[in-house]
Amino acid sequence: MTSRFVDLVIACHDPSRPIERAVGSVLASDTARENVRVTVVAHGQPAEAFQQRLAGIDGDWRVIEHHDGIASPAGPYNCGLALAEAEYCAVMGSDDFLEPGAIEAWMAAARSGRADMVVAPIRIDGQPMMFNPLPRPRRTTSLDAARDRLFYRSAPLGLVRTDTMRSLGLSMTEGVPVGEDIEFGVRLFAEATRIDFPFRAPCYVIGTDARERTSHTPLTIEQTMRPLHRLLDGDVPARLSPAHRRALAVKFIRISVLGAARSRPRPEDWRPGDAQALADLLDRLLALDARALHPLSRQERTLIDAIRSSTTSEGIVAGIAASDAQKSRTQRLLPRRASATLDRESILRRYMVYAIRQRRWG
């Protein structure tokens, strides 16, 4: 067994990525170097190409090779996590980096609360911290997947107790081009005993300077939603509480279904079968909870109506335009049902919690 407290895994398929920035940001302090081991998984590349880049970085790091011929980070992440021996483990993208003091603050929170996961605050490089997840005011420990909106954080960024990961049988979903961390995150947030979120800790920073990200490769709706279908096909939904099923349905309708539509605003953005695939996924999510549409805003519901009623991509594109044209506060913030105005999943309720958070912590 390693004496380290954290095993952190970075998957990298391209030696030109800023891997030394990622590793260096983790091992930047004496505390980190004493407690963290970084494993860089060279995906389809010789280890030597990365070792040369990292030669000047002090600390406990290693490079291992993983060759599976699949354009997905799931394989190398699983390979690296399988080697984890520390009490906690973590994953990190090769384009990303940590703010000074981040790993130290997360470790302090882990030692204090003995949580199954310490959720890392995140931001995109050059932008402020993202309110994702957005827990209840004054809540930073023992969070609930539904009440604290944990499902909005798909990626399990932060520290995960290694024994929890293994006892729950968590792994990245292999064989899918994107969304390999969906089931890992959903199950962790729903099934772990304790989730903590040190809101004020320094951030995990998502880098934006990569020349190419595999997640930006154009995909069909079916390809994009394959990991979500795999989640729905399994026994996870049946094990969730009704509140968690509803929260899961709302999140994926709002982010995955509506997000997929809005990312294709022109008819030429759609491929044959995309419109039906999106409608089929919406139906599957509504099967989790028929009330999942109630907290959505009127603007969101306009696009939902188009997805449900259209047999062609043109109808959905028209629905996107109609939804975008609804700019009033009533249309953007309020649901069609007055009783859902202050629903936990309503946009107005989210803005209220966000305002309280901003006022308290700045």
Secondary structure, DSSP 8 states (H G I E B T S, - for coil): --S-SEEEEEEES-TTS-HHHHHHHHT-SHHHHHHEEEEEEEESS-HHHHHHHHTT--SEEEEEEE----SSSHHHHHHHHHT--SSEEEEEETT-EE-TTHHHHHHHHHHHH--SEEE--EEETTS-B---S---TT--SS--TTTTTGGG--S--EEEEHHHHHHTT----TT-SS-TTHHHHHHHHHH-S-EE--TTS--EEE----S--GGGS---HHHHTHHHHHHHHSSHHHHS-HHHHHHHHHHHIIIIIHHHHHT--SGGG--TTHHHHHHHHHHHHHHH-TTTTTTSBHHHHHHHHHHHH-SSHHHHHHHHHHHHT--SHHHHH-BSSGGGTT-TTSHHHHHHHHHHHHHHH-
